[in-house]
Amino acid sequence: METITYANKNFDDLCLHDLFIEQAKKTPDAIALVDYNSSYSAGKKGDDGTIELTYRQVDEITDALAVKLIEDYGVGPDAVVGILLPRCAQYVLAYVAILKAGGAYMPLELVYPKPLLERAVKETNAKLVLTNDTYANRIDDPSLVLALTEEAPFFVDVDGQQQQQQQQQQQERPSYPPPSYVAPKADSLAFCVMSSGTTGTPKGICQTHRAAVHSYLDRIARFPFHTNAETGATEDRAGAGVFFVWELMRPLLQGATTVVIPDHVLFDPDAVTKFVQDRAITRMLWTPSLLQLVLDSMPAEVAKERLSGLRYLWLCGEVVSRDLAVGFTSLLPHVELVNLYSISECHDVSIGDLKRELGPDAKYATCGKAIPGVKFYIVDLEQTDDHEASTKTGVMKLVPDGEKGEVYVGGPVVGRGYLNMPEKTADRFVDNPFLDLEGEDSTIHAPRLYRTGDLGRVLPDSKELEILGRCDFMVKIRGYSVVLGAIETALAKHHKLSSAVVLAVGGEGSRDKKLVAYVVPVSWEDPPSASSVRQFLKDHVPPYAIPSTFCVIDALPVAATAAGKLDRKKLPSHETAKRLRAFSVDDQDVVDADADGNASGNDKAKATTSQMLPENDTEKGILEIWSQLLDLTVEELSVVDSFFEVGGHSLLATKMVKMINERFSAELTIIAVMESPTIRAISNVLLHKGGDEANSAANSIDMQAEALSLDPSVYPFPTRKGNTMSRFRIESSALLKPRVVFLTGGTGYLGSHILSELLQIPGLTTICLARAQNDAAAKQRLIQTMEKYKLLKGTIQAIQSSDEEKKSDETVDLNVFEDILDSRLIAIAGDLSKPLLGMDDMQFKSLALEIDSIIHCGAEVNLIKSYSSLKESNVLGTQEVLRLATTNGFIKTKVKPVHYISTNGIFPVDAKAYFSDDELEKERTSIHLKEDVDLDKFSPFLSEGYAMTKWVAERMCAVAESRGLPVSVMRPGNMAGSSLTGVCNPDDFNYLLLQGILQAGCAPLVDTNYALDLTPVNFAAQSIAHLAVQSPHLVIGQRLHLQSPHKPVPLEKVVEWLNKERSTSTPIESVSRAEWMKRIDTTNEKLSSGWLSFEKYFEAYTWLELDSNNLQQALKGSSIECPDFDIALLEKWFPKSLA
């Protein structure tokens, strides 16, 4: 077998696909691609479903697809084409075909929420997106979608009737390359990767073929693929998984085999090590975290046996600890362990040997020396304060070896920049001012440098690079990444400030850590107030980046050097420095605070001076408490400041409530503070002011603001870092099948059925929260609920059948149920309405590290209570669940996807309220709502507290999703009885309605075509358990209507069925609603008392019909089916009333 030799060859004008095409000619019959998780029917398919494609097959298939992209879609140089697919053979083929067409590929992660997908496609002006039927509906514009199929040999989705015609058209197409093909150059775009920055705004990283080719070929030359001396065959099999889009192509340039590692295997230590062993993987690239997880998860001898076939293991994406390097090397000394410093904007920068002995004092391994053709520069940190000016004047200064500075990278690996972001590109991709330095290596062509933002140094002896952290003044405030320079830039734009500098004060990781701004006013006679500056900053930085303290100084101190740079060490202590006054008379020029003292937005700036000062002893007392908690003087605060805008957060708010209640013998709640977080508003609550005004306020709750108030500290740790690798780890881990699931709501009707389904999944542990005095009592509550709904026996049978051979009913021993569940169910006593779910801090963190996924089904369901009464459990409880999903340990970071169980009650009953007359006239009797409908239009029409809390909680999940947390939302419809056990929820209105009709022998006449849209609870529970555990990749980022796909059945039709099947000959009559009320008063007390809440359902003008296409697509291929609502189900639900 022949492979390409790269030594002494000029690659200046070659592209990645050129190298592949050349290799395919050399080794056409070698195995290029193996996928153990595919049903693709071309190529060699093994008995276990394994797909093997030769280089010839990959070349021919991608030729055909590339021609289609060129001819039908106009793909050419610098044209972006998205790939929205799981890691599979199709992905590799799509990748190669895009490059062959001359275009640039753009990876689109399956967990991206739909708005992010649409934004990525729009901002890159993508020609199209290559996907499959499962994910095609995530792109709204069908003209931008090419859905690939696994039918050989076209990979083009066609209608069955048109397949023959399209095959003929394909055969008539020109061969590759077609006449219209425009060949890309080495500096043409090869890929565009969307990466979120610290502000959450995605940026497209644009990289060229030149950079990729240089990086790929250097590593191949340095670590050549193993060739059999006798046969000449390349024997290496490279696993592509963790950094899939970077690693899938590398083996294909040297005649080796790319083995696709399925998403569900990748981050499961047991599964991935078995995969490496069984599939004879010889080289892989992992993150240090994954390797550490593997070594921590199994005995050393097991890891040694399973990984013994490896020849090379690269580590990338994180700092490698000395203990990890030494531990792995001692376990598997024959494996080459390599530390790779690689950046999306630069590809490979340096490579270090992790087997080399480290010094006894070294905590972390070095990153090695720069790869050939690449150079890194360590620049004086002081030069980064005014980077643009320093690069223009050439005053950037390099630091001596051993001293730390910012790492700049130059050479052919440096990318183009950021798509459509010229200012960001100019800041990070800069001209090289060091080209003419004495001793500069003239063989390295580095006219541009990439400013990494990494803090590093070159070790004097070895000349190797050591990464020490971040240096671009990025700090963590309550877990949130804040770039101080961004705040300083914003402050400098204030018309009353001439300059500013911002520091973070307080211990690292401390809850008291805060931002302090030092500002120089334009005029000392007319300085701005702290209130006006905060108001100004709201338009420029996120809320968490607004300083809590503003110190005023004469001038910023500068160092006594020629550069005259800012000397932060000379800034006065914020405790002794003069502060900006809280407000000024001029602030009046800008609305009066409202009657409750809440001055939001510009309202605060308009409040009069008297309104900002305390008016009574209660306000003075609260002001003193705030001053103590926030470390601010009373002069820096006003009574109309929002607690959360002057440095407060939820943890401090809890302290504040306790202090206020102790001082004033009051019963203030955290909810009251959240709704009205000003001193004046809190004072009004304590003094019992408001009366009707308070009720009015409750009825006009700003639901949008409630959702957006999600604690800023609820933020996935990796996405705060803002780099592609970190985001990829979240996105990839969210697609894995969890081993431990955390469930809330297990003592509810739907929740208990979900718990039953989860317990039946082999190898899965379910941790369930329940209100109780202790864990044992919590477990007893869960078991009792399962007994109540007749789930216990069926669950035991299913578990025993999966553990052993199937047993009959008689063999089921209920007495051993708890023993059976010991390894499957863990109960935790807690409370959704309490901070940290009622746990202490240590227990909460321990739980966060143990679980892999969350199904949040818990809520207080009460259609009578107000929003304020339900907020603790339903809204703040959801916030604590989201906090659990993003809570990490000191060393390990673990983000858990959240599957939020919402409700279709977030849509108001009467469509007439929020649809136009034209829309209503067009639809006549019903309005169809898509699952991805914009929720914002519905909030003004919600009045019930429960629906409002669920709406806010769902939007809060969307806020967390926008911060990078993997989220799915499932909205159950009307949960009917089980189609298996026949057990119904005795408190469900539709059940009570049907029961009342049977008991009273009559049905109410209604003003509209009331229909029963009933979903058997077992179908909903099976769907949730299957999608959250077995197929999370199908629902992350999705919204699903969890309901029956069958048409709702009109009440009149149901009455007809009941009349046919009743055991009595007396027919059910229709009576007026007044008469109906009289009759059920004596026959069904529950129904009678609940009628008032549901009467509006019988008066609705136009009904909503909820589309469930996303759900049906996600369940496609599973065995889960929803039974139709018919007389058979009615007989199961009401066996005593129906014959």
PyMOL commands that set and color helices and strands:
alter all, ss='L'
color gray80, all
select helices_A, chain A and resi 16-26+55-73+89-100+114-123+136-138+142-144+160-172+209-222+244-247+250-253+263-266+269-278+288-297+300-307+322-331+381-384+387-393+422-428+484-492+530-537+543-545+568-570+585-589+603-606+609-612+617-630+634-636+643-645+650-664+670-675+679-686+692-699+703-708+717-720+724-733+749-759+775-788+792-803+809-811+814-821+835-838+841-850+867-886+904-906+911-913+917-923+935-937+939-941+945-962+989-1000+1017-1030+1032-1034+1051-1061+1073-1083+1085-1098+1109-1115+1127-1133
alter helices_A, ss='H'
color red, helices_A
select strands_A, chain A and resi 31-35+44-45+51-54+80-83+104-107+128-131+145-147+189-196+202-208+237-240+257-260+283-286+312-316+336-343+347-353+369-370+375-379+405-410+417-418+429-431+448-458+465-470+474-477+480-483+497-505+514-521+549-552+740-744+765-770+825-829+853-856+898-901+926-929+967-972+974-976+1002-1004+1011-1012+1014-1016+1039-1042+1049-1050+1069-1071+1103-1106
alter strands_A, ss='S'
color yellow, strands_A
deselect
rebuild
show_as cartoon
